[in-house]
Amino acid sequence: MTQFEVSQHALLLANNEGQSREIKRLQVEAKQMRLAFRDLDLYCGQLEAENAHLKARLERYEMFETATKVWGY
């Protein structure tokens, strides 16, 4: 191999190594994003459950409030 070919080969190897590091970094970032999305999905589910619970409490309170007005309290 000529000096030029050796230097080109070294540049290609360095570029390939850089791309491999970037791919690994992006894979880690994607995994972190998937975990964050899963956590947000779980949190949204908890909020929806809490919202349903609060709506049920509000409905019971409104029924009680209506009943007491009807009964004259």
PyMOL Python script that loads the backbone (N, CA, C, O; Angstrom):
from pymol import cmd

cmd.read_pdbstr("""\
ATOM      1  N   MET A   1       0.840  -1.178   0.000  1.00  0.00           N
ATOM      2  CA  MET A   1       0.000   0.000   0.000  1.00  0.00           C
ATOM      3  C   MET A   1       0.885   1.240   0.000  1.00  0.00           C
ATOM      4  O   MET A   1       1.944   1.288   0.625  1.00  0.00           O
ATOM      5  N   THR A   2       0.406   2.224  -0.720  1.00  0.00           N
ATOM      6  CA  THR A   2       1.143   3.491  -0.736  1.00  0.00           C
ATOM      7  C   THR A   2       0.820   4.282   0.532  1.00  0.00           C
ATOM      8  O   THR A   2      -0.110   3.953   1.269  1.00  0.00           O
ATOM      9  N   GLN A   3       1.593   5.308   0.762  1.00  0.00           N
ATOM     10  CA  GLN A   3       1.367   6.162   1.933  1.00  0.00           C
ATOM     11  C   GLN A   3      -0.026   6.781   1.869  1.00  0.00           C
ATOM     12  O   GLN A   3      -0.704   6.904   2.889  1.00  0.00           O
ATOM     13  N   PHE A   4      -0.448   7.170   0.666  1.00  0.00           N
ATOM     14  CA  PHE A   4      -1.780   7.754   0.485  1.00  0.00           C
ATOM     15  C   PHE A   4      -2.867   6.742   0.847  1.00  0.00           C
ATOM     16  O   PHE A   4      -3.820   7.083   1.547  1.00  0.00           O
ATOM     17  N   GLU A   5      -2.732   5.515   0.380  1.00  0.00           N
ATOM     18  CA  GLU A   5      -3.717   4.474   0.679  1.00  0.00           C
ATOM     19  C   GLU A   5      -3.771   4.176   2.178  1.00  0.00           C
ATOM     20  O   GLU A   5      -4.844   3.962   2.742  1.00  0.00           O
ATOM     21  N   VAL A   6      -2.608   4.166   2.806  1.00  0.00           N
ATOM     22  CA  VAL A   6      -2.558   3.921   4.255  1.00  0.00           C
ATOM     23  C   VAL A   6      -3.277   5.048   4.995  1.00  0.00           C
ATOM     24  O   VAL A   6      -4.051   4.797   5.919  1.00  0.00           O
ATOM     25  N   SER A   7      -3.019   6.281   4.587  1.00  0.00           N
ATOM     26  CA  SER A   7      -3.660   7.405   5.270  1.00  0.00           C
ATOM     27  C   SER A   7      -5.174   7.409   5.010  1.00  0.00           C
ATOM     28  O   SER A   7      -5.957   7.731   5.904  1.00  0.00           O
ATOM     29  N   GLN A   8      -5.581   7.052   3.787  1.00  0.00           N
ATOM     30  CA  GLN A   8      -7.018   6.972   3.477  1.00  0.00           C
ATOM     31  C   GLN A   8      -7.681   5.868   4.307  1.00  0.00           C
ATOM     32  O   GLN A   8      -8.787   6.041   4.820  1.00  0.00           O
ATOM     33  N   HIS A   9      -6.993   4.741   4.429  1.00  0.00           N
ATOM     34  CA  HIS A   9      -7.511   3.625   5.209  1.00  0.00           C
ATOM     35  C   HIS A   9      -7.650   4.047   6.684  1.00  0.00           C
ATOM     36  O   HIS A   9      -8.649   3.729   7.330  1.00  0.00           O
ATOM     37  N   ALA A  10      -6.666   4.747   7.200  1.00  0.00           N
ATOM     38  CA  ALA A  10      -6.708   5.220   8.590  1.00  0.00           C
ATOM     39  C   ALA A  10      -7.862   6.208   8.783  1.00  0.00           C
ATOM     40  O   ALA A  10      -8.551   6.168   9.802  1.00  0.00           O
ATOM     41  N   LEU A  11      -8.071   7.091   7.809  1.00  0.00           N
ATOM     42  CA  LEU A  11      -9.180   8.040   7.897  1.00  0.00           C
ATOM     43  C   LEU A  11     -10.526   7.318   7.885  1.00  0.00           C
ATOM     44  O   LEU A  11     -11.432   7.675   8.637  1.00  0.00           O
ATOM     45  N   LEU A  12     -10.653   6.308   7.034  1.00  0.00           N
ATOM     46  CA  LEU A  12     -11.897   5.540   6.979  1.00  0.00           C
ATOM     47  C   LEU A  12     -12.152   4.808   8.302  1.00  0.00           C
ATOM     48  O   LEU A  12     -13.284   4.775   8.786  1.00  0.00           O
ATOM     49  N   LEU A  13     -11.108   4.228   8.880  1.00  0.00           N
ATOM     50  CA  LEU A  13     -11.247   3.539  10.167  1.00  0.00           C
ATOM     51  C   LEU A  13     -11.662   4.513  11.264  1.00  0.00           C
ATOM     52  O   LEU A  13     -12.537   4.212  12.076  1.00  0.00           O
ATOM     53  N   ALA A  14     -11.027   5.682  11.281  1.00  0.00           N
ATOM     54  CA  ALA A  14     -11.356   6.692  12.293  1.00  0.00           C
ATOM     55  C   ALA A  14     -12.792   7.175  12.115  1.00  0.00           C
ATOM     56  O   ALA A  14     -13.521   7.360  13.089  1.00  0.00           O
ATOM     57  N   ASN A  15     -13.188   7.377  10.858  1.00  0.00           N
ATOM     58  CA  ASN A  15     -14.557   7.805  10.577  1.00  0.00           C
ATOM     59  C   ASN A  15     -15.551   6.733  11.001  1.00  0.00           C
ATOM     60  O   ASN A  15     -16.587   7.045  11.588  1.00  0.00           O
ATOM     61  N   ASN A  16     -15.242   5.474  10.710  1.00  0.00           N
ATOM     62  CA  ASN A  16     -16.099   4.363  11.079  1.00  0.00           C
ATOM     63  C   ASN A  16     -16.236   4.268  12.597  1.00  0.00           C
ATOM     64  O   ASN A  16     -17.323   4.028  13.123  1.00  0.00           O
ATOM     65  N   GLU A  17     -15.106   4.462  13.295  1.00  0.00           N
ATOM     66  CA  GLU A  17     -15.135   4.414  14.757  1.00  0.00           C
ATOM     67  C   GLU A  17     -15.975   5.548  15.318  1.00  0.00           C
ATOM     68  O   GLU A  17     -16.726   5.359  16.275  1.00  0.00           O
ATOM     69  N   GLY A  18     -15.848   6.724  14.725  1.00  0.00           N
ATOM     70  CA  GLY A  18     -16.660   7.871  15.145  1.00  0.00           C
ATOM     71  C   GLY A  18     -18.140   7.623  14.923  1.00  0.00           C
ATOM     72  O   GLY A  18     -18.973   7.960  15.764  1.00  0.00           O
ATOM     73  N   GLN A  19     -18.459   7.028  13.779  1.00  0.00           N
ATOM     74  CA  GLN A  19     -19.862   6.716  13.485  1.00  0.00           C
ATOM     75  C   GLN A  19     -20.388   5.661  14.450  1.00  0.00           C
ATOM     76  O   GLN A  19     -21.539   5.739  14.878  1.00  0.00           O
ATOM     77  N   SER A  20     -19.568   4.683  14.796  1.00  0.00           N
ATOM     78  CA  SER A  20     -19.981   3.652  15.744  1.00  0.00           C
ATOM     79  C   SER A  20     -20.286   4.260  17.108  1.00  0.00           C
ATOM     80  O   SER A  20     -21.269   3.894  17.752  1.00  0.00           O
ATOM     81  N   ARG A  21     -19.441   5.187  17.544  1.00  0.00           N
ATOM     82  CA  ARG A  21     -19.693   5.855  18.829  1.00  0.00           C
ATOM     83  C   ARG A  21     -20.992   6.660  18.776  1.00  0.00           C
ATOM     84  O   ARG A  21     -21.767   6.667  19.733  1.00  0.00           O
ATOM     85  N   GLU A  22     -21.218   7.334  17.653  1.00  0.00           N
ATOM     86  CA  GLU A  22     -22.442   8.128  17.490  1.00  0.00           C
ATOM     87  C   GLU A  22     -23.670   7.219  17.491  1.00  0.00           C
ATOM     88  O   GLU A  22     -24.685   7.556  18.101  1.00  0.00           O
ATOM     89  N   ILE A  23     -23.591   6.088  16.823  1.00  0.00           N
ATOM     90  CA  ILE A  23     -24.705   5.125  16.801  1.00  0.00           C
ATOM     91  C   ILE A  23     -24.989   4.626  18.211  1.00  0.00           C
ATOM     92  O   ILE A  23     -26.146   4.558  18.625  1.00  0.00           O
ATOM     93  N   LYS A  24     -23.946   4.280  18.945  1.00  0.00           N
ATOM     94  CA  LYS A  24     -24.133   3.814  20.325  1.00  0.00           C
ATOM     95  C   LYS A  24     -24.744   4.912  21.188  1.00  0.00           C
ATOM     96  O   LYS A  24     -25.621   4.639  22.008  1.00  0.00           O
ATOM     97  N   ARG A  25     -24.291   6.146  21.012  1.00  0.00           N
ATOM     98  CA  ARG A  25     -24.843   7.266  21.775  1.00  0.00           C
ATOM     99  C   ARG A  25     -26.321   7.444  21.467  1.00  0.00           C
ATOM    100  O   ARG A  25     -27.130   7.665  22.368  1.00  0.00           O
ATOM    101  N   LEU A  26     -26.669   7.345  20.182  1.00  0.00           N
ATOM    102  CA  LEU A  26     -28.067   7.487  19.782  1.00  0.00           C
ATOM    103  C   LEU A  26     -28.918   6.332  20.309  1.00  0.00           C
ATOM    104  O   LEU A  26     -30.076   6.531  20.676  1.00  0.00           O
ATOM    105  N   GLN A  27     -28.347   5.123  20.347  1.00  0.00           N
ATOM    106  CA  GLN A  27     -29.082   3.988  20.895  1.00  0.00           C
ATOM    107  C   GLN A  27     -29.365   4.196  22.378  1.00  0.00           C
ATOM    108  O   GLN A  27     -30.465   3.903  22.847  1.00  0.00           O
ATOM    109  N   VAL A  28     -28.383   4.697  23.113  1.00  0.00           N
ATOM    110  CA  VAL A  28     -28.574   4.973  24.545  1.00  0.00           C
ATOM    111  C   VAL A  28     -29.630   6.056  24.718  1.00  0.00           C
ATOM    112  O   VAL A  28     -30.507   5.950  25.576  1.00  0.00           O
ATOM    113  N   GLU A  29     -29.541   7.091  23.904  1.00  0.00           N
ATOM    114  CA  GLU A  29     -30.520   8.176  23.980  1.00  0.00           C
ATOM    115  C   GLU A  29     -31.928   7.669  23.672  1.00  0.00           C
ATOM    116  O   GLU A  29     -32.887   8.059  24.338  1.00  0.00           O
ATOM    117  N   ALA A  30     -32.055   6.809  22.674  1.00  0.00           N
ATOM    118  CA  ALA A  30     -33.362   6.248  22.322  1.00  0.00           C
ATOM    119  C   ALA A  30     -33.916   5.402  23.471  1.00  0.00           C
ATOM    120  O   ALA A  30     -35.110   5.449  23.767  1.00  0.00           O
ATOM    121  N   LYS A  31     -33.043   4.635  24.110  1.00  0.00           N
ATOM    122  CA  LYS A  31     -33.481   3.819  25.249  1.00  0.00           C
ATOM    123  C   LYS A  31     -33.961   4.712  26.383  1.00  0.00           C
ATOM    124  O   LYS A  31     -34.981   4.424  27.010  1.00  0.00           O
ATOM    125  N   GLN A  32     -33.239   5.789  26.653  1.00  0.00           N
ATOM    126  CA  GLN A  32     -33.633   6.729  27.711  1.00  0.00           C
ATOM    127  C   GLN A  32     -34.974   7.375  27.379  1.00  0.00           C
ATOM    128  O   GLN A  32     -35.806   7.581  28.262  1.00  0.00           O
ATOM    129  N   MET A  33     -35.178   7.693  26.108  1.00  0.00           N
ATOM    130  CA  MET A  33     -36.440   8.304  25.692  1.00  0.00           C
ATOM    131  C   MET A  33     -37.592   7.311  25.837  1.00  0.00           C
ATOM    132  O   MET A  33     -38.686   7.687  26.261  1.00  0.00           O
ATOM    133  N   ARG A  34     -37.350   6.039  25.486  1.00  0.00           N
ATOM    134  CA  ARG A  34     -38.391   5.025  25.660  1.00  0.00           C
ATOM    135  C   ARG A  34     -38.758   4.871  27.128  1.00  0.00           C
ATOM    136  O   ARG A  34     -39.936   4.754  27.464  1.00  0.00           O
ATOM    137  N   LEU A  35     -37.754   4.869  28.009  1.00  0.00           N
ATOM    138  CA  LEU A  35     -38.009   4.758  29.445  1.00  0.00           C
ATOM    139  C   LEU A  35     -38.778   5.977  29.950  1.00  0.00           C
ATOM    140  O   LEU A  35     -39.708   5.844  30.745  1.00  0.00           O
ATOM    141  N   ALA A  36     -38.391   7.153  29.489  1.00  0.00           N
ATOM    142  CA  ALA A  36     -39.081   8.376  29.899  1.00  0.00           C
ATOM    143  C   ALA A  36     -40.534   8.351  29.421  1.00  0.00           C
ATOM    144  O   ALA A  36     -41.437   8.753  30.155  1.00  0.00           O
ATOM    145  N   PHE A  37     -40.760   7.884  28.199  1.00  0.00           N
ATOM    146  CA  PHE A  37     -42.117   7.790  27.665  1.00  0.00           C
ATOM    147  C   PHE A  37     -42.932   6.798  28.485  1.00  0.00           C
ATOM    148  O   PHE A  37     -44.096   7.056  28.793  1.00  0.00           O
ATOM    149  N   ARG A  38     -42.329   5.662  28.842  1.00  0.00           N
ATOM    150  CA  ARG A  38     -43.023   4.660  29.657  1.00  0.00           C
ATOM    151  C   ARG A  38     -43.405   5.258  31.013  1.00  0.00           C
ATOM    152  O   ARG A  38     -44.518   5.056  31.499  1.00  0.00           O
ATOM    153  N   ASP A  39     -42.467   5.998  31.616  1.00  0.00           N
ATOM    154  CA  ASP A  39     -42.749   6.635  32.904  1.00  0.00           C
ATOM    155  C   ASP A  39     -43.886   7.648  32.774  1.00  0.00           C
ATOM    156  O   ASP A  39     -44.764   7.714  33.634  1.00  0.00           O
ATOM    157  N   LEU A  40     -43.868   8.437  31.697  1.00  0.00           N
ATOM    158  CA  LEU A  40     -44.947   9.400  31.473  1.00  0.00           C
ATOM    159  C   LEU A  40     -46.277   8.702  31.255  1.00  0.00           C
ATOM    160  O   LEU A  40     -47.312   9.168  31.732  1.00  0.00           O
ATOM    161  N   ASP A  41     -46.255   7.587  30.536  1.00  0.00           N
ATOM    162  CA  ASP A  41     -47.469   6.823  30.287  1.00  0.00           C
ATOM    163  C   ASP A  41     -48.038   6.297  31.601  1.00  0.00           C
ATOM    164  O   ASP A  41     -49.246   6.358  31.828  1.00  0.00           O
ATOM    165  N   LEU A  42     -47.163   5.780  32.465  1.00  0.00           N
ATOM    166  CA  LEU A  42     -47.615   5.305  33.774  1.00  0.00           C
ATOM    167  C   LEU A  42     -48.180   6.452  34.601  1.00  0.00           C
ATOM    168  O   LEU A  42     -49.218   6.306  35.246  1.00  0.00           O
ATOM    169  N   TYR A  43     -47.498   7.588  34.581  1.00  0.00           N
ATOM    170  CA  TYR A  43     -47.954   8.752  35.342  1.00  0.00           C
ATOM    171  C   TYR A  43     -49.310   9.232  34.822  1.00  0.00           C
ATOM    172  O   TYR A  43     -50.187   9.583  35.611  1.00  0.00           O
ATOM    173  N   CYS A  44     -49.483   9.249  33.504  1.00  0.00           N
ATOM    174  CA  CYS A  44     -50.774   9.655  32.929  1.00  0.00           C
ATOM    175  C   CYS A  44     -51.875   8.696  33.380  1.00  0.00           C
ATOM    176  O   CYS A  44     -52.989   9.124  33.680  1.00  0.00           O
ATOM    177  N   GLY A  45     -51.566   7.407  33.427  1.00  0.00           N
ATOM    178  CA  GLY A  45     -52.543   6.428  33.906  1.00  0.00           C
ATOM    179  C   GLY A  45     -52.923   6.692  35.352  1.00  0.00           C
ATOM    180  O   GLY A  45     -54.093   6.584  35.719  1.00  0.00           O
ATOM    181  N   GLN A  46     -51.940   7.037  36.174  1.00  0.00           N
ATOM    182  CA  GLN A  46     -52.227   7.359  37.568  1.00  0.00           C
ATOM    183  C   GLN A  46     -53.103   8.614  37.668  1.00  0.00           C
ATOM    184  O   GLN A  46     -54.036   8.668  38.469  1.00  0.00           O
ATOM    185  N   LEU A  47     -52.793   9.612  36.849  1.00  0.00           N
ATOM    186  CA  LEU A  47     -53.597  10.836  36.860  1.00  0.00           C
ATOM    187  C   LEU A  47     -55.029  10.571  36.401  1.00  0.00           C
ATOM    188  O   LEU A  47     -55.979  11.127  36.951  1.00  0.00           O
ATOM    189  N   GLU A  48     -55.174   9.720  35.394  1.00  0.00           N
ATOM    190  CA  GLU A  48     -56.518   9.387  34.914  1.00  0.00           C
ATOM    191  C   GLU A  48     -57.310   8.662  35.997  1.00  0.00           C
ATOM    192  O   GLU A  48     -58.499   8.927  36.178  1.00  0.00           O
ATOM    193  N   ALA A  49     -56.658   7.747  36.721  1.00  0.00           N
ATOM    194  CA  ALA A  49     -57.331   7.031  37.802  1.00  0.00           C
ATOM    195  C   ALA A  49     -57.718   8.001  38.917  1.00  0.00           C
ATOM    196  O   ALA A  49     -58.826   7.929  39.449  1.00  0.00           O
ATOM    197  N   GLU A  50     -56.810   8.904  39.268  1.00  0.00           N
ATOM    198  CA  GLU A  50     -57.114   9.890  40.307  1.00  0.00           C
ATOM    199  C   GLU A  50     -58.238  10.815  39.859  1.00  0.00           C
ATOM    200  O   GLU A  50     -59.103  11.176  40.656  1.00  0.00           O
ATOM    201  N   ASN A  51     -58.228  11.196  38.596  1.00  0.00           N
ATOM    202  CA  ASN A  51     -59.288  12.046  38.059  1.00  0.00           C
ATOM    203  C   ASN A  51     -60.640  11.345  38.147  1.00  0.00           C
ATOM    204  O   ASN A  51     -61.630  11.967  38.532  1.00  0.00           O
ATOM    205  N   ALA A  52     -60.697  10.066  37.799  1.00  0.00           N
ATOM    206  CA  ALA A  52     -61.943   9.315  37.884  1.00  0.00           C
ATOM    207  C   ALA A  52     -62.426   9.239  39.333  1.00  0.00           C
ATOM    208  O   ALA A  52     -63.619   9.376  39.606  1.00  0.00           O
ATOM    209  N   HIS A  53     -61.495   9.020  40.253  1.00  0.00           N
ATOM    210  CA  HIS A  53     -61.838   8.962  41.670  1.00  0.00           C
ATOM    211  C   HIS A  53     -62.405  10.300  42.148  1.00  0.00           C
ATOM    212  O   HIS A  53     -63.408  10.330  42.862  1.00  0.00           O
ATOM    213  N   LEU A  54     -61.770  11.398  41.759  1.00  0.00           N
ATOM    214  CA  LEU A  54     -62.247  12.724  42.163  1.00  0.00           C
ATOM    215  C   LEU A  54     -63.599  13.060  41.539  1.00  0.00           C
ATOM    216  O   LEU A  54     -64.440  13.696  42.174  1.00  0.00           O
ATOM    217  N   LYS A  55     -63.804  12.632  40.296  1.00  0.00           N
ATOM    218  CA  LYS A  55     -65.106  12.858  39.659  1.00  0.00           C
ATOM    219  C   LYS A  55     -66.202  12.106  40.398  1.00  0.00           C
ATOM    220  O   LYS A  55     -67.297  12.631  40.596  1.00  0.00           O
ATOM    221  N   ALA A  56     -65.905  10.876  40.806  1.00  0.00           N
ATOM    222  CA  ALA A  56     -66.894  10.092  41.556  1.00  0.00           C
ATOM    223  C   ALA A  56     -67.202  10.762  42.892  1.00  0.00           C
ATOM    224  O   ALA A  56     -68.360  10.817  43.306  1.00  0.00           O
ATOM    225  N   ARG A  57     -66.174  11.272  43.567  1.00  0.00           N
ATOM    226  CA  ARG A  57     -66.386  11.981  44.843  1.00  0.00           C
ATOM    227  C   ARG A  57     -67.233  13.239  44.628  1.00  0.00           C
ATOM    228  O   ARG A  57     -68.125  13.545  45.419  1.00  0.00           O
ATOM    229  N   LEU A  58     -66.937  13.957  43.543  1.00  0.00           N
ATOM    230  CA  LEU A  58     -67.698  15.168  43.236  1.00  0.00           C
ATOM    231  C   LEU A  58     -69.163  14.829  42.972  1.00  0.00           C
ATOM    232  O   LEU A  58     -70.063  15.522  43.448  1.00  0.00           O
ATOM    233  N   GLU A  59     -69.396  13.767  42.216  1.00  0.00           N
ATOM    234  CA  GLU A  59     -70.776  13.362  41.936  1.00  0.00           C
ATOM    235  C   GLU A  59     -71.512  13.015  43.226  1.00  0.00           C
ATOM    236  O   GLU A  59     -72.668  13.402  43.402  1.00  0.00           O
ATOM    237  N   ARG A  60     -70.847  12.280  44.141  1.00  0.00           N
ATOM    238  CA  ARG A  60     -71.480  11.939  45.419  1.00  0.00           C
ATOM    239  C   ARG A  60     -71.771  13.204  46.220  1.00  0.00           C
ATOM    240  O   ARG A  60     -72.838  13.329  46.822  1.00  0.00           O
ATOM    241  N   TYR A  61     -70.837  14.129  46.229  1.00  0.00           N
ATOM    242  CA  TYR A  61     -71.032  15.383  46.955  1.00  0.00           C
ATOM    243  C   TYR A  61     -72.204  16.161  46.369  1.00  0.00           C
ATOM    244  O   TYR A  61     -73.038  16.684  47.108  1.00  0.00           O
ATOM    245  N   GLU A  62     -72.269  16.240  45.032  1.00  0.00           N
ATOM    246  CA  GLU A  62     -73.358  16.975  44.385  1.00  0.00           C
ATOM    247  C   GLU A  62     -74.697  16.312  44.660  1.00  0.00           C
ATOM    248  O   GLU A  62     -75.697  16.999  44.865  1.00  0.00           O
ATOM    249  N   MET A  63     -74.727  14.964  44.668  1.00  0.00           N
ATOM    250  CA  MET A  63     -75.976  14.263  44.991  1.00  0.00           C
ATOM    251  C   MET A  63     -76.385  14.562  46.431  1.00  0.00           C
ATOM    252  O   MET A  63     -77.557  14.817  46.708  1.00  0.00           O
ATOM    253  N   PHE A  64     -75.412  14.530  47.349  1.00  0.00           N
ATOM    254  CA  PHE A  64     -75.695  14.831  48.758  1.00  0.00           C
ATOM    255  C   PHE A  64     -76.192  16.259  48.913  1.00  0.00           C
ATOM    256  O   PHE A  64     -77.148  16.516  49.645  1.00  0.00           O
ATOM    257  N   GLU A  65     -75.538  17.189  48.220  1.00  0.00           N
ATOM    258  CA  GLU A  65     -75.930  18.597  48.291  1.00  0.00           C
ATOM    259  C   GLU A  65     -77.347  18.793  47.768  1.00  0.00           C
ATOM    260  O   GLU A  65     -78.130  19.540  48.355  1.00  0.00           O
ATOM    261  N   THR A  66     -77.679  18.126  46.665  1.00  0.00           N
ATOM    262  CA  THR A  66     -79.026  18.216  46.091  1.00  0.00           C
ATOM    263  C   THR A  66     -80.044  17.620  47.048  1.00  0.00           C
ATOM    264  O   THR A  66     -81.116  18.188  47.259  1.00  0.00           O
ATOM    265  N   ALA A  67     -79.705  16.473  47.629  1.00  0.00           N
ATOM    266  CA  ALA A  67     -80.630  15.792  48.546  1.00  0.00           C
ATOM    267  C   ALA A  67     -80.903  16.643  49.766  1.00  0.00           C
ATOM    268  O   ALA A  67     -82.047  16.718  50.215  1.00  0.00           O
ATOM    269  N   THR A  68     -79.885  17.287  50.315  1.00  0.00           N
ATOM    270  CA  THR A  68     -80.107  18.108  51.505  1.00  0.00           C
ATOM    271  C   THR A  68     -80.960  19.327  51.198  1.00  0.00           C
ATOM    272  O   THR A  68     -81.722  19.779  52.053  1.00  0.00           O
ATOM    273  N   LYS A  69     -80.844  19.865  49.993  1.00  0.00           N
ATOM    274  CA  LYS A  69     -81.694  20.989  49.611  1.00  0.00           C
ATOM    275  C   LYS A  69     -83.143  20.543  49.458  1.00  0.00           C
ATOM    276  O   LYS A  69     -84.068  21.248  49.859  1.00  0.00           O
ATOM    277  N   VAL A  70     -83.330  19.347  48.864  1.00  0.00           N
ATOM    278  CA  VAL A  70     -84.673  18.814  48.697  1.00  0.00           C
ATOM    279  C   VAL A  70     -85.312  18.553  50.041  1.00  0.00           C
ATOM    280  O   VAL A  70     -86.501  18.811  50.227  1.00  0.00           O
ATOM    281  N   TRP A  71     -84.533  18.043  50.982  1.00  0.00           N
ATOM    282  CA  TRP A  71     -85.053  17.730  52.327  1.00  0.00           C
ATOM    283  C   TRP A  71     -85.163  18.972  53.205  1.00  0.00           C
ATOM    284  O   TRP A  71     -85.710  18.909  54.306  1.00  0.00           O
ATOM    285  N   GLY A  72     -84.655  20.083  52.731  1.00  0.00           N
ATOM    286  CA  GLY A  72     -84.778  21.322  53.475  1.00  0.00           C
ATOM    287  C   GLY A  72     -83.687  21.559  54.496  1.00  0.00           C
ATOM    288  O   GLY A  72     -83.903  22.339  55.423  1.00  0.00           O
ATOM    289  N   TYR A  73     -82.547  20.942  54.383  1.00  0.00           N
ATOM    290  CA  TYR A  73     -81.445  21.155  55.334  1.00  0.00           C
ATOM    291  C   TYR A  73     -80.509  22.231  54.867  1.00  0.00           C
ATOM    292  O   TYR A  73     -79.529  22.535  55.548  1.00  0.00           O
TER     293      TYR A  73
END
""", "prot")
cmd.dss("prot")
cmd.show_as("cartoon", "prot")
cmd.util.cbc("prot")
cmd.orient("prot")
